[in-house]
Amino acid sequence: MNDAYIPDQGEMLGGDPALKAAKPPRRRSRARRGLGGRLFAFGALLLLTAGIALGASHHHSKQQQVRATADQTRHFAPTVAVAPVEASPLVSSVTLPGTTAAFAAASIYARATGYIHKRNVDIGDHVKQDESLAQLAVPELDEQIAQNEATLDQLKAAVQQAQANATLAQATWGRDKPLLKDGWVTGHQGDIDLQTVKANEAAVSVAQANVASQERLLRVLRQNRAYASVLAPFDGVITQRNVDVGSLVQGNANTGTFMFEIMQTDVIRVWVYVPQDAAFGVTPGVNAIVRVPELPDRQFPGKVTRIADALQSGTRTLLTEIDIPNPGGALPPGIYCSVELKIPRKTPSFTIPAEAVMFNRNGLQAAVVKNGKAEIRTVRVARDLGTRVEVDAGLRAGESVILNPPVTLVNGSKVQLRLLGSGPTT
């Protein structure tokens, strides 16, 4: 039977209690070990189940967050500030550096050789046309003129002598010619009389030619003598003086002495080099305003009077001259100035705030709001005006551009408008 008692080893050895305590029943130990294994397996299963449930719950939560973020991003419409695209004015104002110059300037050189006998002007003196600047002493030239005048008198006397001889020869031929026909004069004598007339007429011509040549020589000498008086070629101011009384000056055409420099300053030329982007609108008659930093309270109006009609290949600029009336002499030649040109615009353009321009791998772009969505366009900047830029392609007047567009903005993104100085526009 299963319930029959079976004595253990201790009892079989005499029933010692110590042996009973040291040797527990084998069946009871095996039962306890089986129960502990089942409890451990059950606990591990519970932990695994709980971990799987927790992971599934966390994954589901993450997916819900991702879907919520995607929906929020998809339906999010950022509020952006916008500004209108403005059409540029028909006349473009361009300010460029310029240089003033005298309307006319002349360097006065000596044409006669001599010493400065009298100097009448100095630096800064205002002179009139044909006013004497200096007087030269030319004694050698005076002597040459006197000698050639005496030679001219001799040549004129020779002309009179040749004319008298010609008159006598003509009279002799007139008397012998009738006698030659009647045979009273030989043919040989007649030939001598005729040739004598011709010879004396030729002598008169030679003498007259000598007189004319001498008179031309005297005119040259007298002209050189007139150069001893140095005169002003036009009204102006003396800006340079290189001689003084007693100075020797040379009248050689190549190495003549530089005596004075005179400038006409009642009208001032202003030279300005206009860049290519504005040069096509520059024509004579364009209004200009000249300003000088040292005269901050004054403006000098004028007009473009001359252009070079060809741009310089090295700088791609057009030389332009502006005439400025300067009766009071407020504008001296050779100073720096700024020139504001009012140039008619040849092609339409638009201006937008500088913060509306984006620069990325696609170049320069601007975002335009159209039907509540952003439309990104490529623009072409013509000029940088500082806080604003001028564009001539990609935009139209009246459109609204986004200021400081966010980096996440893409073509077609929904946006809410906020005009400068106002709240969001619904």
Secondary structure as UniProt FT lines:
FT   TURN            2..3
FT   HELIX           9..12
FT   TURN            13..14
FT   HELIX           17..22
FT   HELIX           26..75
FT   STRAND          79..84
FT   STRAND          86..87
FT   STRAND          91..109
FT   STRAND          114..119
FT   TURN            123..124
FT   STRAND          126..127
FT   TURN            129..130
FT   STRAND          132..137
FT   HELIX           139..182
FT   HELIX           187..226
FT   TURN            227..228
FT   STRAND          229..231
FT   STRAND          236..241
FT   TURN            245..246
FT   STRAND          248..249
FT   TURN            253..255
FT   STRAND          258..275
FT   HELIX           276..279
FT   TURN            280..281
FT   TURN            284..285
FT   STRAND          287..292
FT   TURN            293..294
FT   STRAND          295..312
FT   TURN            313..316
FT   STRAND          317..325
FT   TURN            327..328
FT   TURN            333..334
FT   STRAND          336..344
FT   STRAND          350..353
FT   HELIX           354..356
FT   STRAND          357..360
FT   TURN            361..362
FT   STRAND          363..370
FT   TURN            371..372
FT   STRAND          373..378
FT   STRAND          380..384
FT   STRAND          388..393
FT   TURN            397..398
FT   STRAND          400..402
FT   TURN            407..408
FT   TURN            411..412
FT   STRAND          416..419
FT   TURN            420..421
//
